[in-house]
Amino acid sequence: MAKRYYELHVSGCTRHLPVLNISDKVAIAGFVILGDVEIVENTARDLAAKVPKDCEYVMTAETKGIPLAAELARNLGQKTYLVARKSVKAYMDDPICVEDESITTMGKQKLYLSASDVALIRGKKVL
């Protein structure tokens, strides 16, 4: 059987993504931004132009969103961005946890943020 592909066009970049069946009823175009410098830089530049000027922090879930969040924060002139981690890390002080569901992760996943990060963004405008 021939492989199926989806042609993605974003921020002046074109990628051919394999279409993957994740269940009997659902298929997705598999896109991994990790390692794709061109699409990260171009997309962050274009997104930065659309982000409200009063945005104070960018936050992402670990792992695939990290390069885009870092580049977006850089484009916005922010010195810090936050990452919700998939597991508690030893350096986290009194972490909070939220549950999330993703179509690419089987079942529920938990995301953690340290109390110091929570305090940093409390009352702030976070994207």
BATI-737346 format. One record per residue: x, y, z of N, C-alpha, C in turn; residue in three letters; residue number from 1. Coordinates in steps of 0.1 Angstrom, whole numbers, plus 5000, padded with zeros to 4 digits. Last residue first. Layout:
<<X Y Z> <X Y Z> <X Y Z> 'ALA' NUM>
...
//
This chain:
<<5009 5334 5272> <5005 5328 5259> <5009 5313 5260> 'LEU' 127>
<<4999 5353 5299> <5007 5342 5294> <5001 5336 5282> 'VAL' 126>
<<5000 5380 5319> <4994 5376 5306> <5003 5366 5300> 'LYS' 125>
<<4998 5374 5355> <5005 5379 5342> <4997 5374 5330> 'LYS' 124>
<<4989 5363 5378> <4984 5376 5374> <4990 5382 5362> 'GLY' 123>
<<5017 5343 5380> <5004 5346 5386> <5001 5361 5383> 'ARG' 122>
<<5042 5337 5371> <5032 5341 5361> <5019 5344 5367> 'ILE' 121>
<<5057 5333 5394> <5063 5342 5384> <5051 5346 5374> 'LEU' 120>
<<5043 5313 5407> <5044 5326 5413> <5048 5336 5403> 'ALA' 119>
<<5049 5292 5389> <5035 5296 5391> <5035 5310 5397> 'VAL' 118>
<<5076 5290 5393> <5071 5294 5380> <5057 5298 5381> 'ASP' 117>
<<5076 5281 5420> <5083 5294 5417> <5078 5299 5403> 'SER' 116>
<<5063 5257 5418> <5057 5267 5425> <5063 5281 5422> 'ALA' 115>
<<5067 5242 5385> <5071 5245 5399> <5064 5256 5405> 'SER' 114>
<<5044 5221 5369> <5050 5234 5369> <5055 5237 5383> 'LEU' 113>
<<5036 5193 5348> <5040 5199 5361> <5047 5212 5359> 'TYR' 112>
<<5010 5173 5335> <5020 5183 5333> <5023 5190 5346> 'LEU' 111>
<<5001 5140 5326> <5002 5150 5336> <5013 5160 5332> 'LYS' 110>
<<4978 5125 5303> <4992 5129 5307> <4991 5140 5317> 'GLN' 109>
<<4956 5098 5295> <4959 5111 5301> <4974 5113 5304> 'LYS' 108>
<<4960 5079 5265> <4956 5082 5278> <4959 5096 5283> 'GLY' 107>
<<4987 5083 5244> <4977 5074 5248> <4973 5077 5262> 'MET' 106>
<<4993 5111 5225> <4997 5104 5237> <4985 5096 5242> 'THR' 105>
<<4981 5124 5204> <4993 5116 5201> <4998 5109 5214> 'THR' 104>
<<4960 5138 5214> <4957 5127 5204> <4969 5118 5201> 'ILE' 103>
<<4959 5142 5249> <4965 5146 5236> <4962 5134 5226> 'SER' 102>
<<4948 5157 5279> <4947 5146 5269> <4952 5151 5256> 'GLU' 101>
<<4960 5164 5312> <4957 5168 5298> <4956 5155 5290> 'ASP' 100>
<<4961 5176 5345> <4960 5165 5336> <4955 5170 5322> 'GLU' 99>
<<4986 5194 5364> <4973 5194 5357> <4973 5182 5348> 'VAL' 98>
<<5002 5202 5394> <5000 5193 5383> <4986 5195 5377> 'CYS' 97>
<<5029 5220 5409> <5015 5218 5407> <5013 5209 5395> 'ILE' 96>
<<5057 5214 5432> <5051 5215 5419> <5035 5214 5419> 'PRO' 95>
<<5077 5223 5453> <5062 5222 5455> <5054 5223 5441> 'ASP' 94>
<<5102 5231 5432> <5097 5233 5445> <5082 5232 5445> 'ASP' 93>
<<5123 5210 5412> <5110 5217 5413> <5106 5218 5428> 'MET' 92>
<<5145 5195 5409> <5147 5209 5412> <5134 5217 5414> 'TYR' 91>
<<5136 5170 5402> <5142 5172 5415> <5143 5187 5419> 'ALA' 90>
<<5105 5171 5384> <5120 5171 5384> <5125 5175 5398> 'LYS' 89>
<<5077 5153 5374> <5083 5161 5385> <5098 5160 5384> 'VAL' 88>
<<5070 5153 5339> <5073 5146 5352> <5079 5156 5362> 'SER' 87>
<<5067 5170 5318> <5059 5157 5319> <5061 5149 5331> 'LYS' 86>
<<5064 5205 5325> <5072 5193 5323> <5062 5181 5325> 'ARG' 85>
<<5060 5235 5309> <5053 5225 5318> <5059 5211 5315> 'ALA' 84>
<<5082 5261 5306> <5079 5247 5301> <5072 5239 5312> 'VAL' 83>
<<5084 5295 5298> <5081 5285 5307> <5078 5272 5300> 'LEU' 82>
<<5109 5320 5291> <5097 5313 5287> <5096 5301 5297> 'TYR' 81>
<<5125 5352 5294> <5122 5339 5300> <5109 5333 5293> 'THR' 80>
<<5129 5375 5281> <5141 5369 5286> <5138 5355 5291> 'LYS' 79>
<<5114 5387 5251> <5112 5382 5265> <5125 5374 5269> 'GLN' 78>
<<5112 5396 5225> <5120 5404 5234> <5119 5399 5249> 'GLY' 77>
<<5098 5381 5208> <5090 5391 5215> <5099 5399 5225> 'LEU' 76>
<<5118 5365 5198> <5112 5374 5189> <5104 5385 5196> 'ASN' 75>
<<5121 5349 5222> <5132 5357 5217> <5127 5368 5208> 'ARG' 74>
<<5096 5336 5222> <5100 5345 5233> <5111 5354 5229> 'ALA' 73>
<<5099 5321 5198> <5088 5331 5199> <5092 5341 5211> 'LEU' 72>
<<5120 5304 5205> <5122 5314 5195> <5111 5325 5195> 'GLU' 71>
<<5108 5290 5226> <5120 5297 5229> <5122 5308 5218> 'ALA' 70>
<<5085 5279 5213> <5083 5288 5225> <5096 5296 5227> 'ALA' 69>
<<5099 5262 5195> <5090 5273 5190> <5088 5283 5201> 'LEU' 68>
<<5112 5244 5211> <5120 5252 5202> <5111 5264 5197> 'PRO' 67>
<<5090 5232 5227> <5101 5240 5233> <5108 5249 5223> 'ILE' 66>
<<5070 5216 5218> <5068 5230 5217> <5080 5239 5221> 'GLY' 65>
<<5078 5189 5223> <5079 5194 5210> <5077 5209 5208> 'LYS' 64>
<<5075 5183 5250> <5088 5186 5245> <5088 5193 5232> 'THR' 63>
<<5061 5204 5275> <5073 5196 5271> <5069 5186 5260> 'GLU' 62>
<<5041 5231 5266> <5042 5218 5272> <5055 5212 5267> 'ALA' 61>
<<5049 5266 5272> <5046 5254 5264> <5047 5242 5272> 'THR' 60>
<<5045 5301 5273> <5046 5289 5280> <5042 5277 5270> 'MET' 59>
<<5056 5334 5275> <5052 5323 5266> <5054 5310 5274> 'VAL' 58>
<<5046 5365 5291> <5053 5352 5291> <5048 5342 5280> 'TYR' 57>
<<5032 5388 5285> <5043 5389 5293> <5052 5376 5293> 'GLU' 56>
<<5015 5406 5261> <5019 5393 5265> <5032 5393 5273> 'CYS' 55>
<<5008 5431 5250> <5009 5430 5264> <5012 5416 5269> 'ASP' 54>
<<5005 5427 5222> <5017 5434 5227> <5019 5433 5242> 'LYS' 53>
<<4994 5395 5211> <4991 5408 5217> <5004 5414 5224> 'PRO' 52>
<<5009 5382 5182> <5008 5381 5197> <5004 5394 5202> 'VAL' 51>
<<5015 5385 5156> <5001 5383 5159> <4999 5383 5174> 'LYS' 50>
<<5042 5385 5153> <5035 5397 5148> <5020 5396 5152> 'ALA' 49>
<<5049 5360 5163> <5052 5372 5171> <5045 5384 5166> 'ALA' 48>
<<5043 5344 5141> <5034 5344 5153> <5036 5356 5162> 'LEU' 47>
<<5064 5349 5124> <5051 5352 5120> <5041 5353 5132> 'ASP' 46>
<<5086 5341 5140> <5086 5354 5134> <5071 5358 5131> 'ARG' 45>
<<5079 5314 5143> <5080 5323 5155> <5079 5337 5150> 'ALA' 44>
<<5081 5305 5116> <5068 5305 5123> <5068 5314 5135> 'THR' 43>
<<5108 5308 5111> <5098 5315 5103> <5085 5316 5110> 'ASN' 42>
<<5121 5292 5131> <5124 5306 5129> <5113 5314 5122> 'GLU' 41>
<<5109 5267 5126> <5108 5273 5139> <5110 5288 5138> 'VAL' 40>
<<5116 5262 5099> <5102 5263 5102> <5100 5270 5116> 'ILE' 39>
<<5144 5261 5102> <5138 5270 5092> <5123 5272 5096> 'GLU' 38>
<<5150 5240 5120> <5153 5254 5123> <5145 5264 5114> 'VAL' 37>
<<5138 5213 5131> <5135 5220 5119> <5137 5235 5121> 'ASP' 36>
<<5142 5201 5156> <5153 5200 5146> <5150 5207 5133> 'GLY' 35>
<<5108 5195 5161> <5122 5194 5167> <5132 5192 5156> 'LEU' 34>
<<5083 5193 5150> <5091 5205 5148> <5105 5204 5153> 'ILE' 33>
<<5068 5168 5134> <5077 5170 5145> <5085 5182 5142> 'VAL' 32>
<<5037 5156 5124> <5046 5167 5122> <5055 5168 5135> 'PHE' 31>
<<5017 5134 5107> <5027 5135 5117> <5037 5146 5115> 'GLY' 30>
<<4984 5138 5104> <4996 5141 5096> <5007 5143 5107> 'ALA' 29>
<<4963 5111 5115> <4968 5125 5116> <4981 5126 5107> 'ILE' 28>
<<4932 5095 5118> <4945 5095 5112> <4950 5110 5113> 'ALA' 27>
<<4908 5074 5133> <4915 5087 5133> <4929 5085 5127> 'VAL' 26>
<<4896 5049 5135> <4888 5060 5130> <4895 5073 5128> 'LYS' 25>
<<4914 5032 5146> <4906 5027 5134> <4899 5038 5128> 'ASP' 24>
<<4942 5053 5153> <4932 5044 5157> <4924 5040 5144> 'SER' 23>
<<4962 5066 5139> <4964 5064 5154> <4953 5056 5160> 'ILE' 22>
<<4978 5065 5109> <4966 5060 5116> <4969 5059 5131> 'ASN' 21>
<<4994 5092 5094> <4995 5080 5103> <4982 5077 5110> 'LEU' 20>
<<5009 5106 5067> <4996 5105 5074> <4997 5091 5082> 'VAL' 19>
<<5039 5125 5067> <5032 5112 5065> <5019 5112 5073> 'PRO' 18>
<<5042 5156 5051> <5040 5149 5064> <5034 5135 5061> 'LEU' 17>
<<5063 5177 5036> <5054 5166 5033> <5054 5157 5045> 'HIS' 16>
<<5063 5213 5039> <5068 5200 5044> <5058 5189 5039> 'ARG' 15>
<<5074 5245 5032> <5065 5234 5028> <5072 5221 5033> 'THR' 14>
<<5072 5279 5044> <5079 5265 5044> <5069 5255 5039> 'CYS' 13>
<<5059 5302 5048> <5068 5301 5037> <5076 5288 5036> 'GLY' 12>
<<5043 5296 5071> <5053 5306 5072> <5064 5305 5061> 'SER' 11>
<<5034 5264 5058> <5033 5274 5070> <5045 5283 5069> 'VAL' 10>
<<5019 5238 5045> <5025 5251 5041> <5023 5260 5053> 'HIS' 9>
<<5021 5203 5040> <5019 5214 5050> <5026 5227 5044> 'LEU' 8>
<<5006 5177 5025> <5015 5188 5022> <5012 5200 5031> 'GLU' 7>
<<5005 5145 5036> <4998 5157 5037> <5009 5168 5034> 'TYR' 6>
<<5005 5112 5022> <5012 5123 5028> <5003 5135 5027> 'TYR' 5>
<<5005 5076 5025> <4998 5089 5022> <5006 5100 5029> 'ARG' 4>
<<5022 5050 5007> <5021 5058 5019> <5013 5071 5015> 'LYS' 3>
<<5006 5022 4992> <5013 5034 4991> <5011 5043 5003> 'ALA' 2>
<<5008 4988 5000> <5000 5000 5000> <5009 5012 5000> 'MET' 1>
//
